[in-house]
Amino acid sequence: MYTETLNHKLSDPEFLLKKEWVIRQIQFKLRLIDLELSAQHKRTMIQKIEHRIKDAESIARKLMKKGYKITFENAYQKLNDIIGVRVVCLYRDDLYNIADLLKQQKDFTLIKEKDYIKNPKKSGYQSLHLIFDVPLTYKDTVEQQRVEIQIRTVAMDFWAGVDNQICYKKNPAKMKTAERALKNYSTEISRMDKQMLELRRNAER
Ligand code: 0O2
């Protein structure tokens, strides 16, 4: 019932159009950042950009998990990731370069930064999360739109994809073995990321 009302509001054409507009703005910025960094470092920087608008069911689940009533207002005020953009690159130093350039954008306001690479989650999840307010200007009004940008390496993305399918948000009782294995693989992936970076740095010498 709550989810139905939420679903109705989330499928409002104006709501969706605004979210699409913000996603395009971010994609555009990321392409410029990619051009700048790729030219500077003489190699392709961004491997992949993905995006999604969180659906009503996922919003409702997250609001409940955080202890909030399932309302459109709470979704707007309490959740940072109704709009999510993911950037994937090859090396871990690149992702910090991309993040630095994103943070320099005058029109983006950084709300929160969560470095799950320096401090991986208990599950082993690694990524850099930047939460921004992005202005949407229409006629004489400016409306801030909250966005979460996840930046990670290909290896981190591989790990998160497998975790998503096997463990994340699944029944914890059944997951013990897979969780343990994934935690170990997360350490392996971190080691491999560092080795790949070392390999590139040696090749650049
Ligand atoms: P989905 O399916 O991506 O929509 P905040 O309120 O911003 O401080 P938040 O959003 O409650 O914090 O939590 P957090 O831990 O920063 O996670 C945000 C997103 O990171 C998640 O969104 C996932 O996309 C990803 N994530 C976090 N932990 C894990 C993990 O252990 N495994 C995987 N595979 N992904 C993870 P959602 O809404 O949970 O999911």
Residues whose N, C-alpha, C, O or C-beta is under 5 A from the ligand:
A	BS01	0O2	K78 N80 K121 S123 Y125 A160 D163 N164 Y168
